Amino acid sequence: MMGLEQALGIALTLLFLADVFLTVLYARAGTGLLAPRWNRAAWTLLRAVAGLAGGRRGTVLSLAGPLIVVSLIGFWSTGFTLGAALVIQPELGTAIRPSSGEARTDFVTALMVAGNSLSIVGGGDYSPYTTGTRLLFLANSLIGTSVLSLVLSYIVQIYSGLRERNALALAVDLMTDGTGDAAVMLARLMPRGDPSDLKSALGNLVGSLAATKEAHHFYPLLFYFRFEEPRYAVSRFSFVLLDATTLIETALDPQRYGGLATCASVAAIRRGAWMLLETLGAHYPTADDRTDAPVGAVSRLGSYLAATRILERAGIAVRPDAAEAYVARRQEWAPLVRRVAPTLGYAMSEIDRRSPLAQTGVAD
């Protein structure tokens, strides 16, 4: 029984080491053994609590990211402590004992000794007295030190990625003058129909968009950081960028802006936003979270007509026969937005700000 308990402790420690390795060092979405399931369970619990908060739902959800980070650290710490305690308990009173006084051999004492052996500071009355237990304490100390260093570095990278994502979201929002409307963005970046500013602005966004996409792939915990302001939502700025590229490729006059529709930055923005939404849709609990009912092509046509009116007022030449192409192209990427947006508690009326049905909260 003693050997079985210690074998179980070693297996548990190796399992958590593999989980830390895959989550922190291998750093690819969906590759962790335990962390993705733990994070999803914590997110599900927090969503349930937020549902009871009524008008404070957004505030509760905005705490999800930091709370999940803290809970994951606690989960890993508990796993390593349990594993070490299972190995240590059979040795209590013999190879591991206090320098003076009676040696307690219960599991709570084993947990305390395990925690001390994993801690950088160390301490405690219990010490190893054989070569094997000394090596065990040394291994525990190395595991505790290494995991702590890796986790601290991981947290720094998460918040660095979050800052860059928020900077991208705010930049897109500022380009739309806070409206979240892709047509307003194009009108502001193409004064009197001049596309030179637009090319430069989209080119600057490509690098930030690519970095944000990869940050979500390297640091999956980023997904759970949700802000009350919709301007910071991944679904919001992805929607704006995809809608902007769709308008460029379908609605603008090809005789005047033909080169713009085929330039590398437009294609890169479209593909980058698409890949970001695909990454989130593939690795996070989004499939069953559609809260808005879809509507027909008439409403999408109304969205197109509203956009062309904004563009024409800005002096931008548009095609008179592009409505069908715009509707078809938008329908390719709109379902990706509908999968991601409701998961983090955003209504489509907060994401699609130009739709004629935006005030009703009805989706594309």
PALO-122572 format. One record per residue (C-alpha): residue in three letters; z, y, x. Coordinates in steps of 0.02 Angstrom, whole numbers, always signed. Each point is the difference from the previous one (the first is absolute). Example, Ala and Ser with C-alpha at 12.3 -4.5 7.8 and 13.67 -1.06 7.14 Angstrom:
<sites>
<site><code>ALA</code><up>+390</up><north>-225</north><east>+615</east></site>
<site><code>SER</code><up>-33</up><north>+172</north><east>+69</east></site>
</sites>
This chain:
<sites>
<site><code>MET</code><up>+0</up><north>+0</north><east>+0</east></site>
<site><code>MET</code><up>+39</up><north>+118</north><east>+143</east></site>
<site><code>GLY</code><up>-172</up><north>-31</north><east>+77</east></site>
<site><code>LEU</code><up>-85</up><north>+25</north><east>-169</east></site>
<site><code>GLU</code><up>+90</up><north>+165</north><east>-29</east></site>
<site><code>GLN</code><up>-48</up><north>+64</north><east>+171</east></site>
<site><code>ALA</code><up>-181</up><north>-59</north><east>-21</east></site>
<site><code>LEU</code><up>-5</up><north>+95</north><east>-165</east></site>
<site><code>GLY</code><up>+67</up><north>+155</north><east>+87</east></site>
<site><code>ILE</code><up>-131</up><north>-11</north><east>+138</east></site>
<site><code>ALA</code><up>-139</up><north>-25</north><east>-130</east></site>
<site><code>LEU</code><up>+61</up><north>+150</north><east>-100</east></site>
<site><code>THR</code><up>+4</up><north>+109</north><east>+156</east></site>
<site><code>LEU</code><up>-175</up><north>-53</north><east>+50</east></site>
<site><code>LEU</code><up>-62</up><north>+35</north><east>-177</east></site>
<site><code>PHE</code><up>+66</up><north>+178</north><east>+4</east></site>
<site><code>LEU</code><up>-66</up><north>+26</north><east>+177</east></site>
<site><code>ALA</code><up>-172</up><north>-54</north><east>-59</east></site>
<site><code>ASP</code><up>+14</up><north>+119</north><east>-149</east></site>
<site><code>VAL</code><up>+46</up><north>+147</north><east>+113</east></site>
<site><code>PHE</code><up>-141</up><north>-45</north><east>+119</east></site>
<site><code>LEU</code><up>-132</up><north>-7</north><east>-137</east></site>
<site><code>THR</code><up>+64</up><north>+157</north><east>-87</east></site>
<site><code>VAL</code><up>+35</up><north>+113</north><east>+148</east></site>
<site><code>LEU</code><up>-106</up><north>-64</north><east>+146</east></site>
<site><code>TYR</code><up>-148</up><north>-87</north><east>-82</east></site>
<site><code>ALA</code><up>-1</up><north>+143</north><east>-127</east></site>
<site><code>ARG</code><up>-127</up><north>-51</north><east>-130</east></site>
<site><code>ALA</code><up>+21</up><north>+16</north><east>-188</east></site>
<site><code>GLY</code><up>+43</up><north>-164</north><east>-85</east></site>
<site><code>THR</code><up>+44</up><north>-98</north><east>+159</east></site>
<site><code>GLY</code><up>+191</up><north>+1</north><east>-8</east></site>
<site><code>LEU</code><up>+91</up><north>-157</north><east>-53</east></site>
<site><code>LEU</code><up>+150</up><north>+75</north><east>-90</east></site>
<site><code>ALA</code><up>-14</up><north>+190</north><east>+11</east></site>
<site><code>PRO</code><up>-147</up><north>+22</north><east>-123</east></site>
<site><code>ARG</code><up>+90</up><north>-103</north><east>-132</east></site>
<site><code>TRP</code><up>+164</up><north>+91</north><east>+29</east></site>
<site><code>ASN</code><up>-84</up><north>+170</north><east>-10</east></site>
<site><code>ARG</code><up>-91</up><north>-47</north><east>-160</east></site>
<site><code>ALA</code><up>+160</up><north>-65</north><east>-80</east></site>
<site><code>ALA</code><up>+92</up><north>+161</north><east>+48</east></site>
<site><code>TRP</code><up>-143</up><north>+105</north><east>-70</east></site>
<site><code>THR</code><up>+1</up><north>-99</north><east>-163</east></site>
<site><code>LEU</code><up>+187</up><north>+28</north><east>-18</east></site>
<site><code>LEU</code><up>-15</up><north>+185</north><east>+36</east></site>
<site><code>ARG</code><up>-142</up><north>+18</north><east>-127</east></site>
<site><code>ALA</code><up>+110</up><north>-83</north><east>-130</east></site>
<site><code>VAL</code><up>+142</up><north>+121</north><east>+40</east></site>
<site><code>ALA</code><up>-120</up><north>+146</north><east>-4</east></site>
<site><code>GLY</code><up>-59</up><north>-55</north><east>-172</east></site>
<site><code>LEU</code><up>+177</up><north>+29</north><east>-63</east></site>
<site><code>ALA</code><up>+8</up><north>+174</north><east>+75</east></site>
<site><code>GLY</code><up>-111</up><north>+82</north><east>-131</east></site>
<site><code>GLY</code><up>-58</up><north>+170</north><east>+59</east></site>
<site><code>ARG</code><up>+71</up><north>-33</north><east>+173</east></site>
<site><code>ARG</code><up>-114</up><north>-149</north><east>+29</east></site>
<site><code>GLY</code><up>-102</up><north>+90</north><east>+132</east></site>
<site><code>THR</code><up>+155</up><north>+52</north><east>+95</east></site>
<site><code>VAL</code><up>+67</up><north>-178</north><east>+4</east></site>
<site><code>LEU</code><up>-168</up><north>-68</north><east>+59</east></site>
<site><code>SER</code><up>-7</up><north>+131</north><east>+137</east></site>
<site><code>LEU</code><up>+154</up><north>-83</north><east>+75</east></site>
<site><code>ALA</code><up>-85</up><north>-170</north><east>+6</east></site>
<site><code>GLY</code><up>-77</up><north>+15</north><east>+173</east></site>
<site><code>PRO</code><up>+159</up><north>+47</north><east>+95</east></site>
<site><code>LEU</code><up>+105</up><north>-125</north><east>-100</east></site>
<site><code>ILE</code><up>-121</up><north>-142</north><east>+35</east></site>
<site><code>VAL</code><up>+3</up><north>+41</north><east>+186</east></site>
<site><code>VAL</code><up>+190</up><north>-7</north><east>-1</east></site>
<site><code>SER</code><up>+3</up><north>-160</north><east>-103</east></site>
<site><code>LEU</code><up>-125</up><north>-84</north><east>+117</east></site>
<site><code>ILE</code><up>+108</up><north>+41</north><east>+151</east></site>
<site><code>GLY</code><up>+151</up><north>-70</north><east>-92</east></site>
<site><code>PHE</code><up>-100</up><north>-156</north><east>-49</east></site>
<site><code>TRP</code><up>-51</up><north>-34</north><east>+181</east></site>
<site><code>SER</code><up>+176</up><north>+35</north><east>+64</east></site>
<site><code>THR</code><up>+75</up><north>-119</north><east>-126</east></site>
<site><code>GLY</code><up>-125</up><north>-136</north><east>+43</east></site>
<site><code>PHE</code><up>+34</up><north>+10</north><east>+187</east></site>
<site><code>THR</code><up>+188</up><north>+5</north><east>-30</east></site>
<site><code>LEU</code><up>-5</up><north>-153</north><east>-114</east></site>
<site><code>GLY</code><up>-106</up><north>-95</north><east>+125</east></site>
<site><code>ALA</code><up>+116</up><north>+40</north><east>+144</east></site>
<site><code>ALA</code><up>+154</up><north>-40</north><east>-104</east></site>
<site><code>LEU</code><up>-66</up><north>-174</north><east>-43</east></site>
<site><code>VAL</code><up>-21</up><north>-35</north><east>+185</east></site>
<site><code>ILE</code><up>+168</up><north>+74</north><east>+49</east></site>
<site><code>GLN</code><up>+116</up><north>-74</north><east>-134</east></site>
<site><code>PRO</code><up>+4</up><north>-178</north><east>+69</east></site>
<site><code>GLU</code><up>+52</up><north>+70</north><east>+169</east></site>
<site><code>LEU</code><up>+145</up><north>+105</north><east>-66</east></site>
<site><code>GLY</code><up>+168</up><north>-54</north><east>+68</east></site>
<site><code>THR</code><up>-74</up><north>-97</north><east>+144</east></site>
<site><code>ALA</code><up>-144</up><north>+78</north><east>+98</east></site>
<site><code>ILE</code><up>+23</up><north>+167</north><east>-88</east></site>
<site><code>ARG</code><up>+178</up><north>+59</north><east>-25</east></site>
<site><code>PRO</code><up>+110</up><north>+154</north><east>+16</east></site>
<site><code>SER</code><up>+88</up><north>+38</north><east>+163</east></site>
<site><code>SER</code><up>+168</up><north>-18</north><east>-87</east></site>
<site><code>GLY</code><up>+65</up><north>-54</north><east>-168</east></site>
<site><code>GLU</code><up>-63</up><north>-126</north><east>-126</east></site>
<site><code>ALA</code><up>-188</up><north>-24</north><east>-16</east></site>
<site><code>ARG</code><up>-65</up><north>+10</north><east>-178</east></site>
<site><code>THR</code><up>-149</up><north>-112</north><east>-39</east></site>
<site><code>ASP</code><up>-56</up><north>+60</north><east>-172</east></site>
<site><code>PHE</code><up>-175</up><north>+64</north><east>-35</east></site>
<site><code>VAL</code><up>+56</up><north>+181</north><east>-23</east></site>
<site><code>THR</code><up>+68</up><north>-4</north><east>+178</east></site>
<site><code>ALA</code><up>-165</up><north>-76</north><east>+57</east></site>
<site><code>LEU</code><up>-92</up><north>+145</north><east>-83</east></site>
<site><code>MET</code><up>+112</up><north>+125</north><east>+89</east></site>
<site><code>VAL</code><up>-27</up><north>-82</north><east>+169</east></site>
<site><code>ALA</code><up>-187</up><north>-13</north><east>-32</east></site>
<site><code>GLY</code><up>-9</up><north>+184</north><east>-44</east></site>
<site><code>ASN</code><up>+93</up><north>+47</north><east>+158</east></site>
<site><code>SER</code><up>-113</up><north>-109</north><east>+108</east></site>
<site><code>LEU</code><up>-156</up><north>+81</north><east>-75</east></site>
<site><code>SER</code><up>+68</up><north>+176</north><east>+18</east></site>
<site><code>ILE</code><up>-45</up><north>+111</north><east>+146</east></site>
<site><code>VAL</code><up>+180</up><north>+58</north><east>+10</east></site>
<site><code>GLY</code><up>+72</up><north>-175</north><east>-11</east></site>
<site><code>GLY</code><up>+189</up><north>-14</north><east>-4</east></site>
<site><code>GLY</code><up>+116</up><north>-114</north><east>-96</east></site>
<site><code>ASP</code><up>+136</up><north>-122</north><east>+54</east></site>
<site><code>TYR</code><up>-109</up><north>-156</north><east>+3</east></site>
<site><code>SER</code><up>-86</up><north>-45</north><east>+164</east></site>
<site><code>PRO</code><up>-109</up><north>-145</north><east>+60</east></site>
<site><code>TYR</code><up>+78</up><north>-123</north><east>+120</east></site>
<site><code>THR</code><up>-142</up><north>-120</north><east>+40</east></site>
<site><code>THR</code><up>-169</up><north>+23</north><east>+80</east></site>
<site><code>GLY</code><up>-90</up><north>-39</north><east>-164</east></site>
<site><code>THR</code><up>+97</up><north>+125</north><east>-104</east></site>
<site><code>ARG</code><up>-16</up><north>+134</north><east>+134</east></site>
<site><code>LEU</code><up>-188</up><north>-24</north><east>-6</east></site>
<site><code>LEU</code><up>+11</up><north>+7</north><east>-190</east></site>
<site><code>PHE</code><up>+90</up><north>+167</north><east>+6</east></site>
<site><code>LEU</code><up>-126</up><north>+64</north><east>+127</east></site>
<site><code>ALA</code><up>-146</up><north>-54</north><east>-112</east></site>
<site><code>ASN</code><up>+80</up><north>+82</north><east>-151</east></site>
<site><code>SER</code><up>+27</up><north>+161</north><east>+97</east></site>
<site><code>LEU</code><up>-183</up><north>+2</north><east>+55</east></site>
<site><code>ILE</code><up>-59</up><north>-35</north><east>-178</east></site>
<site><code>GLY</code><up>+110</up><north>+137</north><east>-72</east></site>
<site><code>THR</code><up>-53</up><north>+128</north><east>+130</east></site>
<site><code>SER</code><up>-185</up><north>-41</north><east>-11</east></site>
<site><code>VAL</code><up>-7</up><north>-3</north><east>-190</east></site>
<site><code>LEU</code><up>+95</up><north>+165</north><east>-13</east></site>
<site><code>SER</code><up>-119</up><north>+84</north><east>+122</east></site>
<site><code>LEU</code><up>-153</up><north>-68</north><east>-90</east></site>
<site><code>VAL</code><up>+65</up><north>+51</north><east>-172</east></site>
<site><code>LEU</code><up>+43</up><north>+177</north><east>+57</east></site>
<site><code>SER</code><up>-174</up><north>+19</north><east>+75</east></site>
<site><code>TYR</code><up>-76</up><north>-71</north><east>-160</east></site>
<site><code>ILE</code><up>+91</up><north>+127</north><east>-107</east></site>
<site><code>VAL</code><up>-60</up><north>+143</north><east>+110</east></site>
<site><code>GLN</code><up>-179</up><north>-60</north><east>-19</east></site>
<site><code>ILE</code><up>+19</up><north>-16</north><east>-189</east></site>
<site><code>TYR</code><up>+56</up><north>+181</north><east>-17</east></site>
<site><code>SER</code><up>-135</up><north>+58</north><east>+120</east></site>
<site><code>GLY</code><up>-130</up><north>-86</north><east>-110</east></site>
<site><code>LEU</code><up>+80</up><north>+74</north><east>-155</east></site>
<site><code>ARG</code><up>-9</up><north>+175</north><east>+72</east></site>
<site><code>GLU</code><up>-184</up><north>-22</north><east>+42</east></site>
<site><code>ARG</code><up>-36</up><north>-69</north><east>-173</east></site>
<site><code>ASN</code><up>+87</up><north>+147</north><east>-82</east></site>
<site><code>ALA</code><up>-93</up><north>+122</north><east>+111</east></site>
<site><code>LEU</code><up>-165</up><north>-76</north><east>-55</east></site>
<site><code>ALA</code><up>+51</up><north>+4</north><east>-183</east></site>
<site><code>LEU</code><up>+54</up><north>+181</north><east>+12</east></site>
<site><code>ALA</code><up>-160</up><north>+49</north><east>+91</east></site>
<site><code>VAL</code><up>-105</up><north>-76</north><east>-139</east></site>
<site><code>ASP</code><up>+109</up><north>+84</north><east>-133</east></site>
<site><code>LEU</code><up>-19</up><north>+169</north><east>+86</east></site>
<site><code>MET</code><up>-188</up><north>-22</north><east>+5</east></site>
<site><code>THR</code><up>+2</up><north>-21</north><east>-189</east></site>
<site><code>ASP</code><up>+109</up><north>+155</north><east>-19</east></site>
<site><code>GLY</code><up>+138</up><north>-111</north><east>-67</east></site>
<site><code>THR</code><up>-105</up><north>-60</north><east>-146</east></site>
<site><code>GLY</code><up>-38</up><north>-175</north><east>+61</east></site>
<site><code>ASP</code><up>-180</up><north>+28</north><east>-57</east></site>
<site><code>ALA</code><up>-138</up><north>-60</north><east>+117</east></site>
<site><code>ALA</code><up>-123</up><north>+123</north><east>-76</east></site>
<site><code>VAL</code><up>+116</up><north>+145</north><east>+42</east></site>
<site><code>MET</code><up>+14</up><north>-69</north><east>+176</east></site>
<site><code>LEU</code><up>-190</up><north>+0</north><east>+21</east></site>
<site><code>ALA</code><up>-15</up><north>+173</north><east>-76</east></site>
<site><code>ARG</code><up>+128</up><north>+71</north><east>+122</east></site>
<site><code>LEU</code><up>-77</up><north>-87</north><east>+151</east></site>
<site><code>MET</code><up>-179</up><north>+49</north><east>-48</east></site>
<site><code>PRO</code><up>+9</up><north>+188</north><east>-35</east></site>
<site><code>ARG</code><up>-164</up><north>+59</north><east>-75</east></site>
<site><code>GLY</code><up>-68</up><north>-174</north><east>+28</east></site>
<site><code>ASP</code><up>+18</up><north>+0</north><east>+190</east></site>
<site><code>PRO</code><up>+49</up><north>-179</north><east>+55</east></site>
<site><code>SER</code><up>+49</up><north>+42</north><east>+181</east></site>
<site><code>ASP</code><up>+187</up><north>+15</north><east>-36</east></site>
<site><code>LEU</code><up>-3</up><north>-161</north><east>-101</east></site>
<site><code>LYS</code><up>-72</up><north>-102</north><east>+143</east></site>
<site><code>SER</code><up>+132</up><north>+65</north><east>+119</east></site>
<site><code>ALA</code><up>+143</up><north>-28</north><east>-122</east></site>
<site><code>LEU</code><up>-52</up><north>-178</north><east>-42</east></site>
<site><code>GLY</code><up>-22</up><north>-39</north><east>+183</east></site>
<site><code>ASN</code><up>+179</up><north>+56</north><east>+33</east></site>
<site><code>LEU</code><up>+64</up><north>-110</north><east>-141</east></site>
<site><code>VAL</code><up>-82</up><north>-159</north><east>+64</east></site>
<site><code>GLY</code><up>+122</up><north>-25</north><east>+143</east></site>
<site><code>SER</code><up>+154</up><north>+30</north><east>-108</east></site>
<site><code>LEU</code><up>-65</up><north>-115</north><east>-135</east></site>
<site><code>ALA</code><up>-34</up><north>-140</north><east>+125</east></site>
<site><code>ALA</code><up>+173</up><north>+22</north><east>+76</east></site>
<site><code>THR</code><up>+81</up><north>-7</north><east>-172</east></site>
<site><code>LYS</code><up>-95</up><north>-158</north><east>-46</east></site>
<site><code>GLU</code><up>+54</up><north>-87</north><east>+160</east></site>
<site><code>ALA</code><up>+179</up><north>+62</north><east>-19</east></site>
<site><code>HIS</code><up>+12</up><north>-90</north><east>-167</east></site>
<site><code>HIS</code><up>-70</up><north>-156</north><east>+83</east></site>
<site><code>PHE</code><up>+118</up><north>+9</north><east>+149</east></site>
<site><code>TYR</code><up>+155</up><north>+58</north><east>-95</east></site>
<site><code>PRO</code><up>-2</up><north>-75</north><east>-176</east></site>
<site><code>LEU</code><up>+165</up><north>+85</north><east>-44</east></site>
<site><code>LEU</code><up>-98</up><north>+163</north><east>-13</east></site>
<site><code>PHE</code><up>-63</up><north>-56</north><east>-170</east></site>
<site><code>TYR</code><up>+174</up><north>+15</north><east>-76</east></site>
<site><code>PHE</code><up>+24</up><north>+183</north><east>+48</east></site>
<site><code>ARG</code><up>-33</up><north>+93</north><east>-160</east></site>
<site><code>PHE</code><up>+20</up><north>+188</north><east>-28</east></site>
<site><code>GLU</code><up>+31</up><north>+89</north><east>-163</east></site>
<site><code>GLU</code><up>-147</up><north>+119</north><east>+29</east></site>
<site><code>PRO</code><up>-164</up><north>-89</north><east>-45</east></site>
<site><code>ARG</code><up>-90</up><north>+98</north><east>+137</east></site>
<site><code>TYR</code><up>+74</up><north>-120</north><east>+128</east></site>
<site><code>ALA</code><up>-58</up><north>-158</north><east>-90</east></site>
<site><code>VAL</code><up>-123</up><north>-109</north><east>+94</east></site>
<site><code>SER</code><up>-92</up><north>-30</north><east>-164</east></site>
<site><code>ARG</code><up>-14</up><north>+188</north><east>-28</east></site>
<site><code>PHE</code><up>-81</up><north>+51</north><east>+164</east></site>
<site><code>SER</code><up>-105</up><north>-160</north><east>+3</east></site>
<site><code>PHE</code><up>-63</up><north>+43</north><east>-174</east></site>
<site><code>VAL</code><up>-44</up><north>+177</north><east>+52</east></site>
<site><code>LEU</code><up>-93</up><north>-57</north><east>+156</east></site>
<site><code>LEU</code><up>-95</up><north>-138</north><east>-91</east></site>
<site><code>ASP</code><up>-45</up><north>+117</north><east>-142</east></site>
<site><code>ALA</code><up>-58</up><north>+133</north><east>+124</east></site>
<site><code>THR</code><up>-114</up><north>-121</north><east>+92</east></site>
<site><code>THR</code><up>-67</up><north>-65</north><east>-165</east></site>
<site><code>LEU</code><up>-44</up><north>+177</north><east>-55</east></site>
<site><code>ILE</code><up>-82</up><north>+34</north><east>+169</east></site>
<site><code>GLU</code><up>-104</up><north>-159</north><east>-8</east></site>
<site><code>THR</code><up>-52</up><north>+10</north><east>-182</east></site>
<site><code>ALA</code><up>+19</up><north>+175</north><east>-72</east></site>
<site><code>LEU</code><up>-56</up><north>+120</north><east>+137</east></site>
<site><code>ASP</code><up>-182</up><north>+54</north><east>+6</east></site>
<site><code>PRO</code><up>-84</up><north>-118</north><east>+127</east></site>
<site><code>GLN</code><up>-131</up><north>+129</north><east>+47</east></site>
<site><code>ARG</code><up>+133</up><north>+122</north><east>+58</east></site>
<site><code>TYR</code><up>+139</up><north>-120</north><east>+53</east></site>
<site><code>GLY</code><up>-92</up><north>-160</north><east>+40</east></site>
<site><code>GLY</code><up>+67</up><north>-8</north><east>+176</east></site>
<site><code>LEU</code><up>+179</up><north>+22</north><east>-61</east></site>
<site><code>ALA</code><up>-4</up><north>-156</north><east>-109</east></site>
<site><code>THR</code><up>-48</up><north>-109</north><east>+148</east></site>
<site><code>CYS</code><up>+107</up><north>+76</north><east>+137</east></site>
<site><code>ALA</code><up>+125</up><north>-110</north><east>+92</east></site>
<site><code>SER</code><up>+157</up><north>+93</north><east>-54</east></site>
<site><code>VAL</code><up>-37</up><north>-21</north><east>-186</east></site>
<site><code>ALA</code><up>-30</up><north>-186</north><east>+22</east></site>
<site><code>ALA</code><up>+156</up><north>-16</north><east>+108</east></site>
<site><code>ILE</code><up>+110</up><north>+90</north><east>-128</east></site>
<site><code>ARG</code><up>-65</up><north>-110</north><east>-141</east></site>
<site><code>ARG</code><up>+22</up><north>-161</north><east>+97</east></site>
<site><code>GLY</code><up>+168</up><north>+49</north><east>+72</east></site>
<site><code>ALA</code><up>+76</up><north>+45</north><east>-170</east></site>
<site><code>TRP</code><up>-73</up><north>-160</north><east>-73</east></site>
<site><code>MET</code><up>+75</up><north>-107</north><east>+139</east></site>
<site><code>LEU</code><up>+169</up><north>+84</north><east>-19</east></site>
<site><code>LEU</code><up>+6</up><north>-40</north><east>-186</east></site>
<site><code>GLU</code><up>-61</up><north>-177</north><east>+31</east></site>
<site><code>THR</code><up>+138</up><north>-27</north><east>+128</east></site>
<site><code>LEU</code><up>+133</up><north>+57</north><east>-123</east></site>
<site><code>GLY</code><up>-75</up><north>-99</north><east>-143</east></site>
<site><code>ALA</code><up>-10</up><north>-160</north><east>+102</east></site>
<site><code>HIS</code><up>+176</up><north>-2</north><east>+75</east></site>
<site><code>TYR</code><up>+114</up><north>+82</north><east>-127</east></site>
<site><code>PRO</code><up>+56</up><north>-36</north><east>-180</east></site>
<site><code>THR</code><up>-135</up><north>+99</north><east>-89</east></site>
<site><code>ALA</code><up>-100</up><north>-125</north><east>-103</east></site>
<site><code>ASP</code><up>+109</up><north>+4</north><east>-156</east></site>
<site><code>ASP</code><up>+48</up><north>+183</north><east>+1</east></site>
<site><code>ARG</code><up>-139</up><north>+83</north><east>-102</east></site>
<site><code>THR</code><up>+88</up><north>+115</north><east>-120</east></site>
<site><code>ASP</code><up>-150</up><north>+105</north><east>-57</east></site>
<site><code>ALA</code><up>-135</up><north>-64</north><east>-114</east></site>
<site><code>PRO</code><up>-181</up><north>+14</north><east>+59</east></site>
<site><code>VAL</code><up>-124</up><north>+106</north><east>-96</east></site>
<site><code>GLY</code><up>-187</up><north>-3</north><east>-15</east></site>
<site><code>ALA</code><up>-146</up><north>+82</north><east>+88</east></site>
<site><code>VAL</code><up>+6</up><north>+150</north><east>-117</east></site>
<site><code>SER</code><up>+161</up><north>+62</north><east>+79</east></site>
<site><code>ARG</code><up>-67</up><north>-31</north><east>+175</east></site>
<site><code>LEU</code><up>-154</up><north>+100</north><east>-49</east></site>
<site><code>GLY</code><up>+114</up><north>+140</north><east>-57</east></site>
<site><code>SER</code><up>+85</up><north>-3</north><east>+170</east></site>
<site><code>TYR</code><up>-170</up><north>+15</north><east>+84</east></site>
<site><code>LEU</code><up>-53</up><north>+146</north><east>-109</east></site>
<site><code>ALA</code><up>+164</up><north>+90</north><east>+37</east></site>
<site><code>ALA</code><up>-30</up><north>-25</north><east>+186</east></site>
<site><code>THR</code><up>-179</up><north>+65</north><east>-3</east></site>
<site><code>ARG</code><up>+55</up><north>+155</north><east>-94</east></site>
<site><code>ILE</code><up>+125</up><north>+38</north><east>+139</east></site>
<site><code>LEU</code><up>-133</up><north>-30</north><east>+133</east></site>
<site><code>GLU</code><up>-131</up><north>+107</north><east>-85</east></site>
<site><code>ARG</code><up>+121</up><north>+145</north><east>-20</east></site>
<site><code>ALA</code><up>+28</up><north>-9</north><east>+189</east></site>
<site><code>GLY</code><up>-186</up><north>+16</north><east>+32</east></site>
<site><code>ILE</code><up>-27</up><north>-183</north><east>+45</east></site>
<site><code>ALA</code><up>-164</up><north>-75</north><east>-58</east></site>
<site><code>VAL</code><up>+21</up><north>-163</north><east>-98</east></site>
<site><code>ARG</code><up>-117</up><north>-132</north><east>-66</east></site>
<site><code>PRO</code><up>-31</up><north>+6</north><east>-187</east></site>
<site><code>ASP</code><up>-22</up><north>-188</north><east>-16</east></site>
<site><code>ALA</code><up>+143</up><north>-71</north><east>+105</east></site>
<site><code>ALA</code><up>+128</up><north>-38</north><east>-135</east></site>
<site><code>GLU</code><up>-43</up><north>-185</north><east>-14</east></site>
<site><code>ALA</code><up>+4</up><north>-25</north><east>+189</east></site>
<site><code>TYR</code><up>+167</up><north>+91</north><east>+12</east></site>
<site><code>VAL</code><up>+78</up><north>-104</north><east>-139</east></site>
<site><code>ALA</code><up>-61</up><north>-163</north><east>+77</east></site>
<site><code>ARG</code><up>+61</up><north>+45</north><east>+175</east></site>
<site><code>ARG</code><up>+170</up><north>+59</north><east>-62</east></site>
<site><code>GLN</code><up>+25</up><north>-160</north><east>-97</east></site>
<site><code>GLU</code><up>-11</up><north>-96</north><east>+164</east></site>
<site><code>TRP</code><up>+156</up><north>+78</north><east>+75</east></site>
<site><code>ALA</code><up>+99</up><north>+60</north><east>-151</east></site>
<site><code>PRO</code><up>+79</up><north>-173</north><east>-31</east></site>
<site><code>LEU</code><up>+74</up><north>+4</north><east>+176</east></site>
<site><code>VAL</code><up>+90</up><north>+162</north><east>-42</east></site>
<site><code>ARG</code><up>+60</up><north>-71</north><east>-167</east></site>
<site><code>ARG</code><up>+77</up><north>-148</north><east>+91</east></site>
<site><code>VAL</code><up>+96</up><north>+104</north><east>+127</east></site>
<site><code>ALA</code><up>+55</up><north>+156</north><east>-94</east></site>
<site><code>PRO</code><up>+112</up><north>-74</north><east>-137</east></site>
<site><code>THR</code><up>+91</up><north>-112</north><east>+125</east></site>
<site><code>LEU</code><up>+87</up><north>+150</north><east>+76</east></site>
<site><code>GLY</code><up>+33</up><north>+78</north><east>-168</east></site>
<site><code>TYR</code><up>-144</up><north>+124</north><east>-11</east></site>
<site><code>ALA</code><up>-99</up><north>+22</north><east>-162</east></site>
<site><code>MET</code><up>-188</up><north>+16</north><east>+14</east></site>
<site><code>SER</code><up>+16</up><north>+173</north><east>-77</east></site>
<site><code>GLU</code><up>+87</up><north>+50</north><east>+162</east></site>
<site><code>ILE</code><up>-138</up><north>-77</north><east>+106</east></site>
<site><code>ASP</code><up>-159</up><north>+46</north><east>-95</east></site>
<site><code>ARG</code><up>+26</up><north>+185</north><east>-32</east></site>
<site><code>ARG</code><up>-177</up><north>+42</north><east>-58</east></site>
<site><code>SER</code><up>-24</up><north>-134</north><east>-131</east></site>
<site><code>PRO</code><up>-18</up><north>+68</north><east>-178</east></site>
<site><code>LEU</code><up>+135</up><north>-124</north><east>-47</east></site>
<site><code>ALA</code><up>+117</up><north>+48</north><east>+142</east></site>
<site><code>GLN</code><up>+126</up><north>+78</north><east>-117</east></site>
<site><code>THR</code><up>+17</up><north>-160</north><east>-98</east></site>
<site><code>GLY</code><up>+36</up><north>-111</north><east>+150</east></site>
<site><code>VAL</code><up>-148</up><north>-112</north><east>-36</east></site>
<site><code>ALA</code><up>-86</up><north>-79</north><east>+150</east></site>
<site><code>ASP</code><up>-178</up><north>+6</north><east>+56</east></site>
</sites>
